[in-house]
Amino acid sequence: MKKTLLYLLATLLALPALAQQQQQPEWQSQYAIGLNKLAPHTYVWPYQNVSDIRTGDYESSPYSMSLNGKWKFHWVKNPDNRPKDFYQPEFYTGHWADINVPGNWERQGYGTAIYVNETYEFDDKLFHFKKNPPLVPYEENEVGSYKRTFTIPAHWKDRRVVICCEGVISFYYIWVNGQLLGYNQGSKTPAEWDITDKLQEGENTVALEVYRWSAGSYLECQDMWRLSGIERDVYLYSTPKQYIADYKVTSSLDKDQYKEGIFGLEATIEGASTSMSSFSYRLEDETGKTILKGEQPIKSRGLSNFLNIEEQRIKDVKVWSAEHPNLYTLILELKDTNGNVTELTGCEVGFRTSEIKDGRFCINGVPVLVKGTNRHEHSQLGRTVSKELMEEDIKLMKQHNINTVRNSHYPTHPYWYQLCDRYGLYMIDEANIESHGMGYGPASLAKDSTWLPAHMDRTQRMYERSKNHPAIVIWSLGNEAGNGINFERTYDWMKSVEKTRPVQYERAEQNYNTDIYCRMYRSVEELLAYARQTEPKVYRPFIMTEYLHAMGNSGGGLKEYMHVFETEPIVQGGCIWDWVDQSFREIDKDGKWYWTYGGDYGPKDVPSFGNFCCNGLVSADRIPHPHLLEVKKDYQYIKSTLAGRKDLTIQVKNWYDFTNLNVYTLHWQVMGDNGKVIAQGTEKVDCAPHETVEVTLGAVKLPSDIREAYLNIDWTPDEATAFIGTDYTVSYDQFVLPANKNYRAPETRLADKVKIDIDPTTGALRSYIYKGEEMLSSPVLLSLYRPVTDNDNREKIGGGKVWKTEGLHNIIQKAIFVKASGKGGKAEVELWNEQGVKLGNATFTYTLKSDGALNIKTTFIPDTSAVTSLARIGLAFEMPYAYNKVSYLGRGEHETYVDRNQSGRIGIYHTDAERMFHYYVKPQATGNRTDVRWMELSDEAGEGLAFRSDKAFQFSVIPFTDTNVDKATHLNELQRTGIVTVHLDAMQSGVGTATCGPGVLPQYRVPVEKHTFEFMVRPLK
């Protein structure tokens, strides 16, 4: 009842101002948040049986009807041209097109998909409009008219019927059988209407008139594609005349031992009954055993009946956490006088606590690290995501040690909450509020109280819909909308109804209206500064809402973040931005596929923020990017260090919060650098959560015919769980063991002599012939540049713009001295850019040995007045494409960079140039491998070249030229020209996260100083 009164009060407050704005249509008013909508409440779906409650399968109920599918559709660019009476049942729509519901209309051939980040897409000359809240463009405001028919089942007669629209953007009117139900503004929470008295026997019609933009668009300025239409489910459900309108579950724990369950239940019964009825509840465990039950009579007054079930205790309850998502099933029933069940509903219940305790964020009394990611809803349909795709999302998250998801930046599809409850993900649920385009200053809508009803409605609807989900451990009031009175009032309201979960808001910073300090994209230094802050004294945990911006080839520096998370108690992690690339797959006129991004649709001058929407840990089709593997490694819960080399003693730290390591098996293996296993075994380790133990594996004698060996540690579960089998490695580590540092593998005598040629004008090696075959397609040149990554382009210190300004991408080598002989030669060169600026000097010494090995020693001295930043220091050349088979001893088997290589283990790997090239949405540097001891390039017959160095090096081999990769803006612009491009690097810059956040850390940059390095080249036998 309290909730209903609050909702009515907010509506009444809006009426005076609403009356003043009647000269404008409702969709131009911030007060028009809804008409005739049911008050917000938890889902009270009808279920056929208890097993369906466990799975959330309300759709199988005979009292549920989906309206998804084909609807008749009409679209106009101007509201004045819309079919104004199309909602009338007799209006003929046979000549209209069909459209899929749910699904955004821009992905079905109508209008223009626009991607912008922090601005309003309609605040643009293309639409002849400047932002002026609450007004949006009129003439250019697209309108989609949807219509379909349905027939109510006979057994629904004399029952209440509700229509629910889960998500329609941005504003719509809705009719049934030509009668206006109302309207809604707010696209990410359900809007419902009681249509009982609007129905007729036989065929019925439902119609929606949807506007692309409305006043509500000012609160939906999120970093995402701006799309329109019915993007979530539309359905009907039926209840008896007297029905369960809402319920709230308390499923907490005692605050002493956190072992005893605390169960409480409130329920609201609405509607009249002709006789006495009763409300019953039953709590069952996973086996179906009843744990608690009770029943209360309901007075037949025709009014609301508010029931408050007395709090009860459950000893030794099975506690819910992300590690152990134990669930109970709550069954709610209405019964008539004879005890017959007239209504069945309920939900899954998890007993857990979420609190700030002694300045730390705790689950079940235990401080936890938030190992999180942000997640937008995205698919090739737009923001309509299938259940199968949601299941793939959670599978990948669980497999990669992610324990938290932030619903950025709006409540998501209800099935996602069920999955997080069932499989164990901590969730930050966020209100659909972002007014970024108004800034954070005086114009911020956070400070304009006329927008309070809209802020409050979105916050209340988020909370009431999802309040019973155990996965939700934090509520968020919104994102990037400034701070002010509206967020103070929504915070106050949330704290008045929510006693068991923290409430956060990033823009509140250290003001009162947030329980968590949750600034985004802070550097390691800023995290440490907060941890040491004394004025004012910190009392809230620091959990970043966003960090490690994963745009393109990114994710550098996660190791340094994790070190702070694990050593500073008050800094408790964060959520990576973000989960999935928001890109669409298209096919060009030549049949080549590519990913699209902002600016790829509509006219040339369409508002756009380019490919900034492509910053996922996975691609749009859920293929992991290489940096997801780094996340898995750094987020892992079992971490080891080598404490004793002689007896192979490892120190094992258990970072799980609720799991002993005795449910895993430790597999260890010592492997030589020749790929042979020297020793191996398994161990069982007893280690309580947060504890550290030492495990001695025993001394292993290393053979003399290797230079080093590798101790590999893997952990696998003893019992399979969802998405993770008993053969799946959940955590791993590696340690290098020195063996015989003087060992050199014997080289097979070559069958022919190697012939080389040095270019007298450039000093470059321009020919390398073996058995009459030229191995080079281009000269071997000094390389200081790489095809810029997204992060390189936004580096604050050095980076892509500096590299290009200084001309590192087109270096001209001019020989000032060349001496060649049958045994090699020497070249001294000057390095110039195309503008005639000298960049430095280099010396190449070529030594051709009797066994056919060519040693190339390079010394580079930069002119520091002309060169201030380097992408890499190494050699680059091209070889015929036939030599595309790659073998190497180094970190693999995936792409690694110096600030993102914890996930790669040193070993012998076999791949090829095609597999080494990772298809980021926008082509950029890719394919690098670090800590390499040797590398071989060969053709199908095994002929080719071997490359070695006495120092660990880096390399890449890709099937495109650097120039092609650097100039291509989309994947379909990549052209194969019959070569592979080879880079041999002594050093290469890390990748950082400069697109949004810290750039490459100083220790991972290439110093601008004198460099000397050597590579040995030899034909494969």
C-alpha positions, -999 to +999 in steps of 0.1 A: +000+000+000+028+024+009+044+018-025+011+025-043+006+057-024+041+069-032+035+062-069+001+080-069+017+109-051+044+113-078+017+112-105-004+138-088+026+161-083+030+160-121-005+170-130-004+209-126+027+213-148+012+187-172-018+209-176+003+238-184+020+220-213-012+207-231-002+228-261+025+203-267+019+166-274+025+143-244+058+130-259+072+166-256+067+167-218+089+154-190+058+149-169+041+125-193+058+094-178+027+073-182-011+072-183-032+045-167-002+022-162-004-004-134+017+006-103+052-010-105+055-044-089+075-076-089+067-101-117+036-120-108+036-143-138+011-172-138+027-206-137+014-240-146+033-260-119+061-256-094+088-269-117+080-240-140+086-216-112+121-231-107+129-224-144+110-191-147+090-206-175+058-186-172+053-188-210+041-225-207+013-214-184-022-217-200-028-182-186+001-166-206+001-156-242+030-141-262+023-114-287+058-116-302+061-124-338+049-106-370+031-073-366+017-051-393+039-020-395+038+015-410+066+040-407+068+078-414+095+104-409+071+131-398+044+126-371+019+146-392+020+119-418+012+090-395-020+071-401-039+089-373-068+064-368-049+032-376-057+018-342-094+015-351-103-022-355-118-016-390-087+002-403-073-019-431-036-028-428-034-057-453-011-036-475+012-028-447+046-045-443+053-071-416+079-064-389+093-086-363+085-079-326+107-076-307+133-059-328+144-023-334+130-009-367+164+004-378+176-032-380+146-041-402+150-015-430+135+016-415+152+049-404+188+053-395+208+036-368+228+064-351+257+058-327+268+087-304+282+085-270+277+114-246+256+137-269+220+137-280+218+124-316+189+148-324+210+178-312+224+182-347+220+203-378+208+171-396+176+174-377+175+212-376+174+212-338+193+222-307+187+205-274+160+222-254+146+199-228+120+186-227+115+193-264+127+171-292+125+175-330+090+175-344+092+173-381+120+147-381+106+126-353+099+092-368+067+073-359+062+036-362+026+023-362+023-014-350-008-035-351-018-071-348-048-092-337-052-119-310-079-141-296-083-147-259-086-184-250-120-195-238-107-205-204-097-169-197-134-159-196-144-140-164-108-135-155-086-104-153-063-099-183-032-077-184-010-066-213+027-061-207+051-042-229+086-051-216+105-024-235+095+001-262+116+031-271+110+059-266+074+069-262+042+052-273+004+052-271-014+019-269-049+009-278-069-023-276-100-027-298-097+010-307-098+021-270-069+041-257-052+023-228-027+050-221+009+059-230+044+053-216+078+070-215+107+050-201+119+022-224+137-003-201+111-013-176+077-030-182+045-010-186+012-028-180-024-021-185-055-040-173-074-046-205-102-068-190-130-044-199-116-037-233-118-073-246-144-089-268-151-124-278-132-136-309-106-114-325-091-084-307-067-058-320-038-042-303-020-011-317+010+009-306+021+043-320+058+046-312+078+078-314+115+077-320+122+106-297+104+121-267+112+140-236+123+107-221+151+107-247+169+133-225+172+106-198+183+079-223+216+094-235+236+062-230+268+052-248+250+030-273+233+028-307+202+051-306+175+028-319+137+028-319+107+006-316+094-025-297+127-041-286+115-064-259+086-089-254+049-080-256+026-105-239-007-110-221-013-129-189-045-137-170-053-138-133-084-145-113-105-115-103-088-115-069-051-118-075-016-114-061-006-079-071+028-078-056+051-094-030+084-087-014+107-114-001+132-110+027+159-137+023+188-126+045+212-140+070+219-134+106+247-108+111+266-129+136+276-161+120+259-156+086+246-191+087+210-187+098+185-177+072+160-149+078+128-153+058+101-126+056+073-120+032+050-092+024+022-096-002-005-074-017-038-090-027-060-069-050-095-074-064-128-086-050-138-122-042-173-135-038-162-157-009-135-162+016-102-170+001-067-176+014-031-169+006-005-196+011+032-197+008+057-225+007+095-225+006+111-256-009+147-266-012+163-279-044+150-314-037+115-302-034+114-306+004+093-280+022+113-258+045+087-233+055+050-229+048+020-209+060-015-197+051-035-166+058-072-159+052-081-129+030-110-107+038-133-102+009-136-064+010-129-056-026-100-035-014-063-041-012-052-066+013-017-062+026-003-093+042+029-092+064+042-127+072+060-128+104+098-132+101+111-167+104+145-183+109+161-212+090+190-229+107+220-239+085+205-225+054+223-231+021+237-196+014+236-180-020+268-165-035+283-162-070+305-191-061+276-213-047+243-200-061+221-221-038+184-213-045+151-221-028+118-220-045+090-198-032+055-210-042+026-185-037-010-196-041-044-181-038-071-206-028-108-205-028-131-216+000-128-252-010-090-250-010-087-251-048-057-231-062-070-202-082-036-186-088+000-199-088+031-177-089+064-174-071+102-171-077+136-184-068+150-172-035+186-169-024+196-163+012+225-138+013+235-104+027+250-075+008+263-047+030+290-021+037+308-034+068+337-016+083+342+004+051+342-027+029+317-043+005+307-076+019+287-106+007+276-128+036+299-110+059+330-115+038+347-087+019+347-096-018+366-084-048+344-072-076+358-089-107+332-074-130+322-063-165+296-039-178+270-054-202+249-036-228+221-055-245+233-060-281+227-084-309+223-082-347+186-073-340+197-042-322+190-043-285+168-074-287+188-103-272+176-139-274+176-162-245+203-183-262+226-153-266+220-144-229+230-180-220+261-176-241+270-144-223+267-159-188+286-190-199+315-170-211+315-148-180+316-177-157+343-195-177+365-164-175+363-158-137+340-128-140+318-126-108+299-093-113+279-077-140+267-042-141+236-037-162+248-007-181+229+015-182+194+003-176+174-026-163+178-055-187+156-083-200+140-103-170+156-136-182+191-122-175+182-118-138+171-154-137+203-166-152+224-145-128+204-159-099+207-195-111+244-196-122+259-170-098+268-135-109+267-106-086+246-079-103+246-041-101+211-031-114+210+004-128+181+028-134+175+039-170+188+074-163+216+091-182+214+128-193+250+130-203+243+154-232+232+181-207+266+180-189+272+180-152+269+217-146+239+241-140+221+226-170+222+191-156+187+176-154+199+162-120+195+197-107+161+205-123+133+194-100+107+194-127+124+162-138+121+146-104+089+126-113+107+110-143+138+102-122+117+087-095+095+067-118+125+050-134+141+043-101+109+029-085+101+007-115+136-007-115+134-015-078+099-029-077+103-051-107+135-068-096+136-065-058+134-102-051+164-113-071+193-125-049+218-117-077+212-080-073+237-070-046+239-032-055+214-007-069+227+021-091+207+053-095+219+059-130+249+069-150+267+101-161+238+125-154+255+149-130+244+151-094+217+172-077+184+172-060+168+145-082+195+119-073+194+129-036+157+123-036+159+090-055+187+079-031+165+088-001+136+068-015+158+038-022+172+038+013+136+041+027+125+008+010+158-010+007+174-022+040+196-050+027+216-037-003+239-007-009+229+020-033+255+037-055+258+066-080+291+074-097+285+111-101+278+115-064+315+110-059+321+116-022+287+133-015+262+116+008+240+100-018+261+070-026+272+041-004+301+032-026+328+055-040+325+044-076+344+068-099+353+054-133+386+051-152+408+060-123+445+053-126+464+031-101+478+062-085+443+076-080+432+044-064+461+045-040+455+081-032+419+073-022+431+044+000+454+068+018+430+098+020+426+113+055+406+144+048+378+137+046+384+102+061+372+076+037+345+052+049+332+038+017+348+011-005+361+022-039+346+000-067+350+014-102+318+014-122+340+013-153+377+007-160+401-010-184+383+003-215+385-027-238+383-009-272+401-027-300+435-041-291+434-031-255+433-043-219+469-034-210+477-029-173+452-052-157+479-068-137+487-035-120+450-029-112+447-064-097+477-058-075+460-028-059+427-046-055+445-075-037+466-053-015+445-023-006+414-035+014+392-005+007+398-008-031+376-037-041+377-039-079+355-027-106+336-035-138+355-036-172+340-015-200+326-034-215+313-069-224+303-069-261+312-049-292+281-030-303+287-036-340+266-050-368+278-075-394+271-064-430+281-076-465+295-052-491+287-051-528+316-076-534+303-101-510+329-093-483+316-092-447+327-065-422+316-050-389+299-016-389+300+012-363+289+048-359+286+068-391+281+037-413+244+043-418+225+073-431+239+104-448+275+114-447+270+140-420+250+118-397+259+123-360+285+098-351+312+089-325+328+064-348+338+030-335+337+040-299+308+016-295+333-013-301+349-019-268+339-054-258+357-083-243+339-103-269+328-095-305+292-089-314+288-126-322+304-135-288+338-146-300+363-137-273+389-111-280+424-119-268+421-096-239+393-117-224+419-144-218+439-118-198+409-111-178+404-148-170+440-150-159+441-119-137+407-125-123+415-161-114+409-172-078+439-195-073+473-178-075+507-193-070+543-181-066+574-202-067+589-203-032+616-229-037+633-239-070+652-269-057+622-288-044+596-270-064+578-255-035+549-233-045+530-209-023+493-211-031+468-182-023+431-190-022+413-159-034+379-176-033+355-161-007+335-193+001+353-222-014+381-245-001+407-255-027+401-292-018+373-293-044+399-288-071+429-308-083+463-293-088+480-306-120+517-299-124+541-305-152+577-297-159+583-293-196+616-286-213+621-259-240+623-288-265+586-296-258+593-328-239+577-335-205+603-341-178+580-347-148+543-344-139+518-352-112+487-342-093+481-329-058+451-323-035+454-291-016+434-282+015+433-244+017+405-224+032+392-192+016+416-163+017+443-185+032+478-193+018+495-227+019+528-241+006+529-272-015+561-291-023+561-310-055+596-325-051+629-320-067+631-326-105+665-331-123+666-311-155+684-327-185+715-310-199+702-307-234+678-278-227+685-242-217+654-239-195+622-257-184+587-246-174+568-255-144+531-254-154+504-254-127+467-260-136+436-263-114+405-282-125+373-289-105+366-324-092+329-320-100+314-304-130+293-273-126+273-253-151+295-243-181+327-257-164+336-294-168+361-314-148+387-310-176+384-272-176+413-251-163+399-225-139+433-211-129+469-216-140+505-203-134+539-209-149+575-206-136+607-206-157+633-230-144+669-224-156+687-255-169+719-254-190+723-217-200+752-227-223+733-253-243+728-247-280+708-271-301+729-285-329+721-272-363+717-295-393+742-288-421+726-270-449+724-286-484+733-253-502+749-220-495+730-188-485+734-158-508+726-123-495+726-089-510+728-055-493+712-025-509+739+002-514+714+031-512+695+020-481+719-004-464+690-029-460+692-066-466+673-068-499+679-104-509+682-137-491+685-167-514+686-204-505+684-232-530+678-207-557+647-194-539+644-157-529+629-157-494+622-120-492+594-100-508+607-067-495+640-055-478+646-059-441+642-024-427+643-008-393+608-005-379+597+021-353+560+022-360+529-001-358+495+002-374+478+023-347+454+008-323+424+026-310+443+033-278+473+045-297+452+072-313+442+086-279+475+083-260+482+114-240+520+107-240+533+098-274+511+074-293+498+072-328+493+109-336+529+117-324+543+087-344+526+100-376+535+136-370+571+126-365+569+104-396+578+071-381+553+054-404+573+062-435+609+062-426+635+067-454+668+048-449+697+066-466+730+047-466+761+068-458+785+038-457+780+003-470+807-024-472+797-058-484+816-091-488+810-128-492+808-131-454+783-103-449+788-066-446+781-034-427+759-005-434+756+029-417+724+047-424+706+079-417+669+078-410+647+106-424+610+112-426+591+124-457+593+160-446+631+159-447+636+157-409+663+135-397+651+110-371+684+093-362+711+069-372+714+032-375+741+007-381+735-028-395+761-055-392+755-086-413+776-117-405+771-147-426+785-178-409+797-210-424+767-230-413+744-206-433+732-185-403+730-148-409+734-126-379+719-091-381+731-068-354+713-034-354+721-003-334+697+026-335+704+060-321+673+084-322+676+121-327+656+130-295+649+165-309+628+148-337+617+116-320+598+117-287+579+084-288+584+050-303+559+022-311+585-004-314+622-010-321+628-039-345+630-052-380+602-055-406+600-072-439+577-092-462+579-128-474+559-147-500+526-159-486+536-195-491+557-191-459+526-186-437+531-215-413+544-203-379+561-222-351+576-205-321+588-209-285+573-181-265+541-169-249+509-183-265+489-195-279+471-162-283+481-126-289+501-110-261+517-076-254+541-066-227+514-051-205+489-079-214+508-111-214+501-128-180+477-151-198+502-164-222+523-194-211+557-201-227+556-231-248+560-244-284+531-234-305+521-240-341+498-216-360+497-196-392+495-160-404+457-161-408+451-173-372+476-147-358+456-118-373+428-110-349+398-092-366+391-062-344+362-042-357+385-015-370+418-030-384+448-022-362+481-038-350+475-073-339+491-108-337+520-100-314+538-126-293+560-118-264+589-136-245+599-155-277+630-176-278+628-187-315+604-185-344+601-204-377+582-196-409+577-223-434+556-235-463+536-267-467+569-286-474+586-274-443+609-250-462+615-215-448+634-195-423+642-198-386+648-167-364+665-167-331+680-143-306+699-146-274+674-123-257+637-128-255+620-110-284+586-103-299+572-110-333+541-110-355+533-125-388+501-113-406+487-118-441+484-080-449+508-051-453+512-027-424+501+001-447+469-017-456+460-024-420+468+012-410+447+028-437+417+003-436+387+016-416+367-016-420+376-052-424+364-054-460+391-030-469+418-055-461+435-068-492+457-099-495+486-093-519+504-126-518+528-118-489+530-121-452+544-092-431+569-101-405+580-081-375+609-090-353+610-067-323+635-062-296+608-041-278+573-029-285+550-006-266+522-020-245+486-014-255+472+004-224+436+017-223+440+053-235+407+054-254+391+060-220+414+058-190+452+055-184+475+051-214+505+028-216+522+027-182+558+041-182+574+007-177+557-006-208+568+022-232+597+019-256+624+043-243+637+069-268+673+060-264+701+040-281+691+004-288+712-025-299+697-059-307+705-090-328+686-116-347+699-147-364+683-160-396+688-194-410+671-216-436+650-245-422+665-278-432 
